């Protein structure tokens, strides 16, 4: 390995040899057949390809190189070595296939976002009906959750996506939707039956319905709450359970979730200070999803944790509060690097995790920062398809340069939805 402290520097293509890690400069991703603008030279064929493209200089990145470039020769430059046409055709075909898959993935994400927006608006109408005590709205809620849970029950695999945030008027509903989607993911992994999935989805969607009558100023308050304010908010579990129990169509299991979603395994929760197995299992799932989303999406953005840090905090500092087996299942579903996490890859590229497949959690899909690619055309890479590319580390948002922060636009609100396969 080379000296990790050496700065990047410009070299001639004639100095290249296998093992040197390079970055192409002022060359669009669409103008060359390489899969990335930064990569490690594998063989002489890649060097010949650079020459055939008319590229004379590139940037060497010593800390990622296995060897340093050759010393600059004082003699004549290396002869042009034209690649066979069939080799060029093969490389460009691989690139075209990659471009096609990228386009298809962006189309799938767009469809997923449309479905998400429709669900948010449908839930808004149902919530208003249930708040008014409508039995019809209660039946609509059950049908809505049945359709949502089918995404998980009918498909072998479902992909968890990071959503573009809905408009400000609808963003209030992203929390219950997040809690429902995340809870149902865990429910599927836990092997729940259909009736339990319906109850889980209903309880998750309406877990905070008891807050409807509380002052908005109190709910949005930043900083510590007074004891009376804490007690007032703590009563929302019982209030919400009472609202749903008044609708005979609502399953008793869903009402129990709403009543117990703030109970904690060590007895420190509210309102009943229940412990361990005294807490309903479905309520324990919702408690985890609710706490996670509150860590990521606080009323004070400065206090919000990134998804990666939220999971680390829950497992490292709050383990006694939650069912450990269900928490481990939750982490497995979200992946080691949940959607919304900013990461650095092994080729030095910086990106943001956009989606994760629970069956392959170490290989999420990542949208990449590239100053030479317009933001609206940002590249998305599926790490499951990349044998030589992996996540190297998570990056705190405060450590990102301003241009990368603006390009990736890490969400001020982390919102999830599912794309069934």
C-alpha positions in Angstrom: 0.0 0.0 0.0 1.1 3.6 -0.5 1.5 6.4 1.9 -2.1 7.4 3.0 -0.9 11.0 3.8 0.3 11.8 0.2 -2.0 14.4 -1.5 -3.6 13.8 -4.8 -1.7 15.0 -7.8 -1.9 15.2 -11.6 0.0 12.6 -13.7 0.4 11.7 -17.4 -1.4 8.6 -18.7 2.1 7.4 -19.7 2.9 7.0 -16.0 0.0 4.7 -15.3 0.4 1.0 -14.3 -2.0 -1.5 -12.7 -2.7 -0.7 -9.1 -2.8 3.1 -9.4 -6.1 4.6 -8.3 -7.2 7.5 -10.5 -9.9 10.1 -11.0 -10.9 11.4 -14.4 -11.0 15.1 -14.7 -13.4 17.3 -16.8 -14.8 14.2 -18.4 -18.5 13.5 -18.2 -19.6 10.0 -17.1 -21.5 9.7 -20.3 -18.5 10.3 -22.5 -16.4 7.3 -21.6 -17.1 3.6 -21.2 -15.8 3.2 -17.7 -18.4 2.6 -15.0 -17.1 5.3 -12.7 -15.1 8.5 -12.9 -12.8 7.2 -10.1 -11.3 3.7 -10.1 -8.2 1.6 -9.7 -6.3 0.7 -12.9 -6.6 -3.1 -13.4 -4.7 -3.8 -16.6 -3.0 -2.4 -19.7 -6.3 -2.5 -21.6 -7.7 0.3 -19.4 -4.6 2.4 -20.0 -4.9 1.9 -23.7 -8.5 2.8 -23.5 -7.7 6.1 -21.8 -5.2 6.9 -24.6 -7.8 6.0 -27.3 -10.2 8.5 -25.7 -7.6 11.3 -26.1 -7.1 11.6 -22.3 -3.6 12.7 -21.6 -3.6 13.5 -17.9 -5.6 12.2 -14.9 -5.5 12.6 -11.1 -3.6 10.1 -9.0 -5.0 9.3 -5.5 -2.1 7.7 -3.6 -4.0 6.7 -0.5 -6.2 4.4 -2.5 -3.5 3.1 -4.8 -1.6 -0.2 -4.4 1.4 1.2 -6.2 2.6 4.7 -7.2 2.7 5.8 -10.8 5.9 5.2 -12.8 8.5 8.0 -12.8 7.9 10.4 -15.7 10.1 9.2 -18.6 12.4 11.7 -20.2 12.2 9.8 -23.4 9.5 9.6 -26.0 5.9 9.1 -24.9 4.5 5.6 -24.9 3.2 4.6 -28.4 -0.5 4.8 -29.1 -2.0 1.4 -28.7 -5.4 1.1 -30.4 -7.9 -1.2 -28.8 -9.6 -3.8 -31.0 -13.0 -2.5 -32.0 -14.7 -5.6 -30.5 -13.2 -4.6 -27.1 -14.5 -1.1 -27.4 -17.9 -2.3 -28.4 -18.0 -4.7 -25.4 -17.1 -1.9 -23.0 -19.7 0.5 -24.4 -22.4 -2.2 -24.3 -21.7 -2.7 -20.6 -22.0 1.1 -20.1 -25.3 1.2 -22.2 -26.7 -1.6 -20.1 -25.8 0.3 -16.9 -27.4 3.4 -18.3 -30.6 1.5 -19.1 -30.8 0.0 -15.7 -30.2 3.4 -14.1 -33.1 4.8 -16.2 -35.4 2.0 -15.2 -34.5 2.4 -11.5 -35.3 6.1 -11.6 -38.6 5.3 -13.2 -39.4 2.7 -10.5 -38.6 5.3 -7.8 -40.8 7.8 -9.5 -43.7 5.3 -9.5 -43.0 4.5 -5.8 -43.1 8.2 -5.0 -46.5 8.6 -6.7 -47.9 5.7 -4.8 -46.5 7.2 -1.5 -48.1 10.6 -2.2 -51.4 8.9 -2.9 -51.2 6.9 0.3 -50.4 10.1 2.3 -53.5 11.8 0.9 -55.7 8.8 1.4 -54.5 8.5 5.0 -55.2 12.2 5.6 -58.9 11.7 4.6 -59.2 8.6 6.7 -57.6 10.2 9.8 -60.1 13.1 9.6 -63.0 10.7 9.4 -61.8 8.6 12.4 -61.2 11.7 14.4 -64.8 12.6 13.9 -65.9 9.1 15.0 -66.9 7.8 11.6 -67.5 4.0 11.4 -67.1 4.2 7.6 -63.7 5.8 8.0 -62.7 2.9 10.3 -63.6 0.4 7.6 -61.7 2.5 5.1 -58.7 2.4 7.4 -58.8 -1.4 7.6 -59.0 -1.7 3.8 -56.1 0.8 3.4 -53.9 -1.1 5.8 -54.8 -4.4 4.1 -53.6 -3.0 0.8 -50.4 -1.7 2.4 -49.6 -5.0 4.1 -50.1 -6.9 0.9 -46.9 -5.1 -0.4 -45.1 -7.2 2.2 -47.1 -10.4 2.2 -47.5 -10.9 -1.5 -43.9 -10.3 -2.5 -40.8 -12.4 -1.9 -38.8 -9.2 -1.5 -39.6 -5.6 -0.9 -37.2 -2.7 -1.3 -37.3 0.1 1.3 -36.9 3.5 -0.4 -36.0 7.0 0.8 -38.8 9.2 -0.4 -38.6 12.8 -1.7 -40.4 14.7 1.0 -44.0 15.6 0.4 -45.1 19.2 0.5 -45.3 20.9 3.8 -49.0 20.5 4.2 -48.7 16.7 4.0 -45.4 16.2 5.8 -47.2 15.8 9.2 -48.5 12.5 8.0 -45.0 11.1 7.0 -44.4 10.1 10.7 -47.4 7.7 11.0 -46.6 6.4 7.5 -43.0 5.8 8.4 -44.0 4.0 11.6 -46.5 1.8 9.7 -44.1 0.9 6.9 -41.2 0.1 9.2 -43.5 -1.8 11.6 -44.9 -3.9 8.7 -41.4 -4.7 7.5 -40.5 -6.1 10.9 -43.9 -7.9 11.1 -43.1 -9.6 7.8 -39.7 -10.7 8.9 -41.2 -11.9 12.2 -43.6 -14.1 10.2 -46.8 -12.5 11.4 -50.1 -13.8 10.0 -52.4 -11.6 7.9 -54.7 -10.6 10.8 -51.7 -9.6 13.0 -50.2 -7.6 10.1 -53.5 -5.7 9.7 -53.7 -5.0 13.4 -50.0 -4.0 13.4 -50.5 -1.6 10.5 -53.6 0.0 12.0 -51.9 0.4 15.4 -48.8 2.0 13.8 -50.8 4.3 11.6 -53.0 5.6 14.4 -50.5 5.4 17.3 -50.5 9.1 17.8 -54.2 9.9 17.1 -54.6 10.9 20.8 -52.4 13.9 20.1 -55.0 15.5 17.8 -56.6 17.6 20.6 -53.3 18.8 22.0 -52.0 22.3 21.3 -49.8 22.4 18.2 -47.5 24.8 20.1 -46.9 22.1 22.7 -46.2 19.4 20.1 -43.7 21.6 18.3 -42.0 22.9 21.4 -38.2 22.7 21.3 -36.2 22.0 24.4 -37.3 20.4 27.7 -41.0 20.1 28.6 -42.3 21.0 32.0 -43.7 18.2 34.1 -47.3 19.2 33.4 -46.6 19.3 29.7 -45.0 15.8 29.9 -48.0 14.5 31.7 -50.4 16.0 29.2 -48.5 14.4 26.2 -48.2 11.1 28.0 -51.9 10.8 28.2 -52.2 10.7 24.4 -51.8 6.9 24.4 -54.9 6.3 26.5 -56.8 9.1 24.7 -56.0 7.5 21.3 -56.9 4.0 22.5 -60.3 5.3 23.7 -61.0 7.0 20.4 -60.4 3.8 18.4 -62.1 1.6 21.0 -65.3 3.6 20.3 -65.3 2.3 16.7 -66.4 -1.4 16.9 -64.9 -2.1 13.5 -61.4 -1.5 14.9 -59.6 -4.7 16.0 -58.9 -4.9 19.7 -55.3 -5.8 18.9 -54.8 -2.4 17.2 -56.4 -0.6 20.1 -53.9 -2.3 22.4 -51.0 -1.2 20.3 -52.1 2.5 20.6 -52.5 2.1 24.3 -49.0 0.5 24.9 -46.7 2.0 22.2 -44.9 4.1 24.8 -44.4 1.3 27.3 -40.7 0.2 27.7 -39.2 -3.2 28.5 -37.6 -1.9 31.7 -40.8 -0.4 33.1 -39.8 3.2 32.5 -42.5 3.8 29.9 -46.0 5.2 30.0 -48.9 5.1 30.8 -48.9 1.8 32.8 -45.1 1.3 33.4 -45.5 -2.2 32.1 -42.5 -4.4 31.8 -41.2 -7.2 29.6 -43.8 -9.7 28.4 -46.4 -7.6 30.0 -46.2 -5.4 26.9 -48.1 -6.6 23.8 -45.6 -8.0 21.2 -47.1 -5.9 18.4 -46.9 -2.8 20.6 -43.2 -3.6 21.1 -42.6 -3.5 17.3 -44.4 -0.1 17.0 -42.4 1.3 20.0 -39.2 0.6 18.1 -40.3 2.1 14.8 -41.8 5.1 16.6 -38.6 5.8 18.6 -36.4 5.4 15.5 -38.4 7.8 13.5 -38.5 10.4 16.3 -34.7 10.2 16.5 -34.4 10.9 12.8 -37.2 13.5 12.5 -37.3 15.7 15.6 -39.0 19.1 15.9 -35.5 20.6 16.2 -33.5 19.5 13.1 -30.3 20.3 14.9 -31.1 17.5 17.3 -31.9 14.9 14.6 -29.7 11.9 14.2 -28.8 10.4 10.9 -30.4 7.0 10.3 -27.1 5.2 10.9 -26.5 7.0 14.2 -30.1 6.5 15.3 -29.7 2.7 15.0 -26.3 2.9 16.7 -27.8 4.9 19.6 -30.8 2.7 20.1 -28.8 -0.5 20.1 -25.9 0.9 22.1 -27.6 3.2 24.6 -31.3 2.3 24.7 -31.2 -1.5 24.4 -32.9 -1.9 27.8 -35.9 0.0 26.6 -36.8 -2.3 23.8 -37.4 -6.0 23.0 -33.8 -6.9 22.0 -34.8 -9.6 19.5 -37.3 -7.3 17.7 -34.7 -4.5 17.8 -32.2 -6.7 16.1 -34.8 -7.7 13.5 -35.6 -4.0 12.9 -31.9 -3.2 12.3 -31.7 -6.2 9.9 -34.6 -4.9 8.0 -33.2 -1.3 7.7 -29.7 -2.5 6.9 -26.4 -1.5 8.4 -26.6 1.7 6.4 -30.3 2.7 6.3 -31.8 4.9 3.6 -30.8 8.6 4.2 -27.3 7.7 5.4 -24.4 9.5 3.7 -21.5 7.2 3.0 -18.1 7.0 1.4 -17.5 4.1 -0.9 -14.3 2.1 -1.4 -13.5 4.0 -4.6 -13.6 7.3 -2.7 -17.0 8.4 -4.1 -19.5 10.0 -1.6 -23.2 9.3 -1.9 -26.4 8.8 0.0 -28.2 5.5 0.5 -31.5 5.6 -1.4 -32.8 2.1 -0.9 -32.1 -1.2 0.9 -33.2 -4.7 0.4 -33.5 -6.5 3.7 -32.2 -9.7 2.1 -28.9 -8.0 1.1 -28.4 -5.2 3.7 -24.7 -4.7 3.1 -25.3 -3.7 -0.5 -27.8 -0.8 -0.7 -28.5 1.5 -3.6 -26.5 4.7 -3.4 -27.0 8.0 -5.3 -23.5 9.3 -6.0 -22.1 12.9 -5.9 -20.3 13.8 -9.1 -19.6 17.4 -9.9 -19.5 16.5 -13.6 -22.9 15.0 -13.6 -26.0 17.3 -13.3 -27.8 16.9 -10.0 -31.0 15.8 -11.8 -29.1 13.1 -13.6 -27.2 11.9 -10.5 -26.0 8.3 -10.8 -27.4 5.6 -8.7 -25.3 2.5 -8.1 -26.6 -0.9 -6.8 -23.8 -2.2 -4.7 -25.2 -5.7 -5.1 -24.1 -5.6 -8.7 -20.6 -4.3 -7.9 -18.1 -7.0 -6.9 -15.3 -4.4 -6.2 -17.4 -1.7 -4.6 -18.6 -1.4 -1.0 -19.5 1.1 1.7 -16.4 2.1 3.5 -17.9 4.3 6.2 -20.8 6.5 7.2 -20.2 10.3 7.1 -21.7 12.9 9.5 -23.5 15.7 7.6 -21.4 18.3 9.4 -18.3 16.8 7.8 -19.6 17.2 4.2 -18.3 20.0 2.0 -21.1 22.5 1.1 -21.2 21.5 -2.6 -21.7 17.8 -1.7 -24.3 18.7 0.9 -26.3 20.8 -1.6 -25.9 18.1 -4.4 -27.1 15.2 -2.3 -29.6 17.2 -0.3 -29.8 14.9 2.7 -33.4 15.1 3.8 -34.3 17.4 6.6 -37.1 14.8 7.0 -36.4 11.1 6.5 -39.4 9.5 4.9 -39.7 5.8 3.8 -41.9 3.8 1.5 -41.8 0.3 0.0 -41.4 -0.8 -3.6 -42.7 -4.4 -4.0 -40.9 -6.6 -6.4 
